[in-house]
């Protein structure tokens, strides 16, 4: 059972890391003109925008800090998943 918990935590952490990479790529696409109109830009917009909209309050003038806040939240979630996984693994041993 502990092995299952270990692999589940690893898979969840990898998925969170992949989503964090998608957020970074989506944020960097703002530097390139018309990059949001490409197929990759539309795909990333569909998966990143709903989560980033939760943090639209984080702006300084014209600069949106929503990607940074989203990355910080996902980092805390990742730490939490790892912590709970370690607790469960310790419980089974």
CNS distance restraints for C-alpha pairs under 8 A (distance, minus, plus):
assign (resid   1 and name CA) (resid   5 and name CA) 6.45 0.50 0.50
assign (resid   1 and name CA) (resid  92 and name CA) 7.08 0.50 0.50
assign (resid   2 and name CA) (resid   6 and name CA) 6.13 0.50 0.50
assign (resid   2 and name CA) (resid  88 and name CA) 7.44 0.50 0.50
assign (resid   2 and name CA) (resid  89 and name CA) 5.07 0.50 0.50
assign (resid   2 and name CA) (resid  92 and name CA) 5.91 0.50 0.50
assign (resid   2 and name CA) (resid  93 and name CA) 7.45 0.50 0.50
assign (resid   3 and name CA) (resid   7 and name CA) 6.22 0.50 0.50
assign (resid   4 and name CA) (resid   8 and name CA) 6.01 0.50 0.50
assign (resid   5 and name CA) (resid   9 and name CA) 6.08 0.50 0.50
assign (resid   5 and name CA) (resid  85 and name CA) 6.37 0.50 0.50
assign (resid   5 and name CA) (resid  88 and name CA) 7.22 0.50 0.50
assign (resid   5 and name CA) (resid  89 and name CA) 6.66 0.50 0.50
assign (resid   6 and name CA) (resid  10 and name CA) 6.22 0.50 0.50
assign (resid   6 and name CA) (resid  85 and name CA) 6.76 0.50 0.50
assign (resid   6 and name CA) (resid  89 and name CA) 7.16 0.50 0.50
assign (resid   7 and name CA) (resid  11 and name CA) 6.11 0.50 0.50
assign (resid   8 and name CA) (resid  12 and name CA) 6.17 0.50 0.50
assign (resid   9 and name CA) (resid  13 and name CA) 6.05 0.50 0.50
assign (resid   9 and name CA) (resid  81 and name CA) 6.65 0.50 0.50
assign (resid   9 and name CA) (resid  82 and name CA) 6.39 0.50 0.50
assign (resid   9 and name CA) (resid  85 and name CA) 6.05 0.50 0.50
assign (resid  10 and name CA) (resid  14 and name CA) 6.14 0.50 0.50
assign (resid  11 and name CA) (resid  15 and name CA) 6.19 0.50 0.50
assign (resid  12 and name CA) (resid  16 and name CA) 6.20 0.50 0.50
assign (resid  12 and name CA) (resid  81 and name CA) 7.84 0.50 0.50
assign (resid  13 and name CA) (resid  17 and name CA) 6.11 0.50 0.50
assign (resid  13 and name CA) (resid  78 and name CA) 6.03 0.50 0.50
assign (resid  13 and name CA) (resid  81 and name CA) 7.58 0.50 0.50
assign (resid  13 and name CA) (resid  82 and name CA) 7.73 0.50 0.50
assign (resid  14 and name CA) (resid  18 and name CA) 6.15 0.50 0.50
assign (resid  15 and name CA) (resid  19 and name CA) 6.22 0.50 0.50
assign (resid  16 and name CA) (resid  20 and name CA) 6.15 0.50 0.50
assign (resid  16 and name CA) (resid  74 and name CA) 6.98 0.50 0.50
assign (resid  16 and name CA) (resid  78 and name CA) 6.90 0.50 0.50
assign (resid  17 and name CA) (resid  21 and name CA) 6.23 0.50 0.50
assign (resid  18 and name CA) (resid  22 and name CA) 6.29 0.50 0.50
assign (resid  19 and name CA) (resid  23 and name CA) 6.33 0.50 0.50
assign (resid  20 and name CA) (resid  24 and name CA) 6.36 0.50 0.50
assign (resid  20 and name CA) (resid  71 and name CA) 6.20 0.50 0.50
assign (resid  20 and name CA) (resid  74 and name CA) 7.29 0.50 0.50
assign (resid  21 and name CA) (resid  25 and name CA) 6.17 0.50 0.50
assign (resid  22 and name CA) (resid  26 and name CA) 6.01 0.50 0.50
assign (resid  22 and name CA) (resid  44 and name CA) 6.75 0.50 0.50
assign (resid  22 and name CA) (resid  48 and name CA) 7.17 0.50 0.50
assign (resid  23 and name CA) (resid  27 and name CA) 6.10 0.50 0.50
assign (resid  23 and name CA) (resid  44 and name CA) 7.97 0.50 0.50
assign (resid  23 and name CA) (resid  48 and name CA) 6.13 0.50 0.50
assign (resid  23 and name CA) (resid  67 and name CA) 6.53 0.50 0.50
assign (resid  23 and name CA) (resid  71 and name CA) 7.62 0.50 0.50
assign (resid  24 and name CA) (resid  28 and name CA) 6.17 0.50 0.50
assign (resid  24 and name CA) (resid  67 and name CA) 7.34 0.50 0.50
assign (resid  25 and name CA) (resid  29 and name CA) 6.17 0.50 0.50
assign (resid  26 and name CA) (resid  30 and name CA) 7.22 0.50 0.50
assign (resid  26 and name CA) (resid  41 and name CA) 7.20 0.50 0.50
assign (resid  26 and name CA) (resid  44 and name CA) 6.29 0.50 0.50
assign (resid  26 and name CA) (resid  45 and name CA) 7.34 0.50 0.50
assign (resid  26 and name CA) (resid  48 and name CA) 7.51 0.50 0.50
assign (resid  27 and name CA) (resid  67 and name CA) 6.76 0.50 0.50
assign (resid  28 and name CA) (resid  32 and name CA) 7.81 0.50 0.50
assign (resid  29 and name CA) (resid  35 and name CA) 5.93 0.50 0.50
assign (resid  29 and name CA) (resid  36 and name CA) 6.94 0.50 0.50
assign (resid  29 and name CA) (resid  41 and name CA) 7.64 0.50 0.50
assign (resid  30 and name CA) (resid  35 and name CA) 7.26 0.50 0.50
assign (resid  30 and name CA) (resid  36 and name CA) 7.63 0.50 0.50
assign (resid  34 and name CA) (resid  38 and name CA) 7.29 0.50 0.50
assign (resid  35 and name CA) (resid  41 and name CA) 5.98 0.50 0.50
assign (resid  36 and name CA) (resid  40 and name CA) 7.63 0.50 0.50
assign (resid  36 and name CA) (resid  41 and name CA) 4.19 0.50 0.50
assign (resid  36 and name CA) (resid  42 and name CA) 6.02 0.50 0.50
assign (resid  36 and name CA) (resid  45 and name CA) 7.65 0.50 0.50
assign (resid  37 and name CA) (resid  41 and name CA) 5.89 0.50 0.50
assign (resid  37 and name CA) (resid  42 and name CA) 6.23 0.50 0.50
assign (resid  38 and name CA) (resid  42 and name CA) 6.19 0.50 0.50
assign (resid  39 and name CA) (resid  43 and name CA) 6.14 0.50 0.50
assign (resid  40 and name CA) (resid  44 and name CA) 6.06 0.50 0.50
assign (resid  41 and name CA) (resid  45 and name CA) 5.99 0.50 0.50
assign (resid  42 and name CA) (resid  46 and name CA) 6.28 0.50 0.50
assign (resid  43 and name CA) (resid  47 and name CA) 6.61 0.50 0.50
assign (resid  44 and name CA) (resid  48 and name CA) 5.72 0.50 0.50
assign (resid  44 and name CA) (resid  49 and name CA) 7.81 0.50 0.50
assign (resid  45 and name CA) (resid  49 and name CA) 5.23 0.50 0.50
assign (resid  46 and name CA) (resid  50 and name CA) 7.30 0.50 0.50
assign (resid  47 and name CA) (resid  51 and name CA) 7.80 0.50 0.50
assign (resid  48 and name CA) (resid  52 and name CA) 6.20 0.50 0.50
assign (resid  49 and name CA) (resid  53 and name CA) 5.91 0.50 0.50
assign (resid  50 and name CA) (resid  54 and name CA) 7.19 0.50 0.50
assign (resid  51 and name CA) (resid  55 and name CA) 7.72 0.50 0.50
assign (resid  51 and name CA) (resid  70 and name CA) 7.46 0.50 0.50
assign (resid  52 and name CA) (resid  56 and name CA) 6.78 0.50 0.50
assign (resid  52 and name CA) (resid  66 and name CA) 5.85 0.50 0.50
assign (resid  52 and name CA) (resid  67 and name CA) 6.43 0.50 0.50
assign (resid  52 and name CA) (resid  70 and name CA) 6.30 0.50 0.50
assign (resid  53 and name CA) (resid  66 and name CA) 7.61 0.50 0.50
assign (resid  55 and name CA) (resid  65 and name CA) 7.99 0.50 0.50
assign (resid  55 and name CA) (resid  66 and name CA) 4.96 0.50 0.50
assign (resid  55 and name CA) (resid  67 and name CA) 7.97 0.50 0.50
assign (resid  55 and name CA) (resid  69 and name CA) 6.73 0.50 0.50
assign (resid  55 and name CA) (resid  70 and name CA) 6.90 0.50 0.50
assign (resid  56 and name CA) (resid  64 and name CA) 7.14 0.50 0.50
assign (resid  56 and name CA) (resid  65 and name CA) 7.74 0.50 0.50
assign (resid  56 and name CA) (resid  66 and name CA) 5.57 0.50 0.50
assign (resid  57 and name CA) (resid  66 and name CA) 7.54 0.50 0.50
assign (resid  58 and name CA) (resid  64 and name CA) 6.16 0.50 0.50
assign (resid  58 and name CA) (resid  65 and name CA) 5.17 0.50 0.50
assign (resid  58 and name CA) (resid  66 and name CA) 5.60 0.50 0.50
assign (resid  58 and name CA) (resid  69 and name CA) 7.55 0.50 0.50
assign (resid  59 and name CA) (resid  63 and name CA) 5.60 0.50 0.50
assign (resid  59 and name CA) (resid  64 and name CA) 4.38 0.50 0.50
assign (resid  59 and name CA) (resid  65 and name CA) 5.43 0.50 0.50
assign (resid  59 and name CA) (resid  66 and name CA) 7.27 0.50 0.50
assign (resid  60 and name CA) (resid  64 and name CA) 6.45 0.50 0.50
assign (resid  60 and name CA) (resid  65 and name CA) 7.43 0.50 0.50
assign (resid  65 and name CA) (resid  69 and name CA) 6.35 0.50 0.50
assign (resid  66 and name CA) (resid  70 and name CA) 5.96 0.50 0.50
assign (resid  67 and name CA) (resid  71 and name CA) 6.09 0.50 0.50
assign (resid  68 and name CA) (resid  72 and name CA) 6.19 0.50 0.50
assign (resid  69 and name CA) (resid  73 and name CA) 6.16 0.50 0.50
assign (resid  70 and name CA) (resid  74 and name CA) 6.16 0.50 0.50
assign (resid  71 and name CA) (resid  75 and name CA) 6.07 0.50 0.50
assign (resid  72 and name CA) (resid  76 and name CA) 6.37 0.50 0.50
assign (resid  73 and name CA) (resid  77 and name CA) 6.23 0.50 0.50
assign (resid  74 and name CA) (resid  78 and name CA) 6.03 0.50 0.50
assign (resid  75 and name CA) (resid  79 and name CA) 6.25 0.50 0.50
assign (resid  76 and name CA) (resid  80 and name CA) 6.09 0.50 0.50
assign (resid  77 and name CA) (resid  81 and name CA) 6.14 0.50 0.50
assign (resid  78 and name CA) (resid  82 and name CA) 6.22 0.50 0.50
assign (resid  79 and name CA) (resid  83 and name CA) 6.07 0.50 0.50
assign (resid  80 and name CA) (resid  84 and name CA) 6.13 0.50 0.50
assign (resid  81 and name CA) (resid  85 and name CA) 6.00 0.50 0.50
assign (resid  82 and name CA) (resid  86 and name CA) 6.13 0.50 0.50
assign (resid  83 and name CA) (resid  87 and name CA) 6.24 0.50 0.50
assign (resid  84 and name CA) (resid  88 and name CA) 6.18 0.50 0.50
assign (resid  85 and name CA) (resid  89 and name CA) 6.08 0.50 0.50
assign (resid  86 and name CA) (resid  90 and name CA) 6.06 0.50 0.50
assign (resid  87 and name CA) (resid  91 and name CA) 6.14 0.50 0.50
assign (resid  88 and name CA) (resid  92 and name CA) 6.35 0.50 0.50
assign (resid  89 and name CA) (resid  93 and name CA) 6.46 0.50 0.50
